[in-house]
C-alpha cells in the first residue's frame, strides 16, 4: 500500500494552497490503495528548527511518524 503525506505549510488565513491540499486529501480518501495523512503547520505547535531541541518536540515526532 502506498503512503502519501499532504503538508499544508502556508500560515496565511486565506491560503489557496491549503484549499487545494484539502481537495487532494479528499480525492485520496476514496482510494483504497493509498493511505493518506494530513499535516497542517497552522494546527501544530512546531518550534523553530534549531538542530537540537526540535527533536524533542511533539510536533517533530508527529511529522516524523507521518513520513515513515
C-alpha positions in Angstrom: 0.0 0.0 0.0 1.3 3.5 -0.9 1.5 6.2 1.7 1.1 9.9 0.9 1.5 12.8 3.4 0.0 16.1 2.4 1.5 19.1 4.1 -0.2 22.4 4.2 2.7 24.8 5.0 1.1 28.2 4.5 0.4 30.2 7.6 -1.9 32.6 5.8 -5.5 32.7 6.9 -6.8 32.7 3.3 -4.4 30.2 1.9 -5.5 29.0 -1.5 -2.8 26.2 -1.5 -4.4 24.9 1.7 -7.7 24.6 -0.1 -6.0 22.7 -2.9 -4.4 20.4 -0.4 -7.8 19.7 1.1 -9.1 18.7 -2.3 -6.2 16.3 -2.8 -6.8 14.8 0.7 -10.5 14.3 -0.2 -9.6 12.7 -3.5 -7.1 10.3 -1.9 -9.6 9.3 0.8 -11.6 7.5 -1.9 -8.6 5.4 -3.0 -8.3 2.1 -1.1 -4.7 1.6 -2.3 -3.4 4.7 -0.7 -3.0 5.6 2.9 -3.0 9.4 3.3 -2.2 11.7 6.2 -2.6 15.4 6.6 -0.2 17.8 8.4 -1.3 21.4 8.7 1.5 23.6 10.1 -1.1 26.1 11.3 -2.5 23.4 13.6 0.6 22.1 15.2 2.8 24.0 17.7 6.1 23.5 15.9 9.1 25.2 17.4 11.7 26.9 15.2 14.2 24.4 13.8 17.3 24.6 15.9 19.1 21.3 15.2 19.0 20.3 18.9 15.7 21.0 20.7 13.5 20.3 17.7 13.9 16.5 18.0 12.4 16.6 21.5 9.1 18.3 20.4 5.8 16.6 20.0 5.3 18.4 16.7 8.5 17.0 15.3 7.6 13.4 16.4 4.1 13.8 14.7 5.7 14.9 11.4 8.4 12.3 11.6 6.0 9.4 12.2 3.8 10.6 9.3 6.5 10.3 6.7 8.0 7.0 7.9 
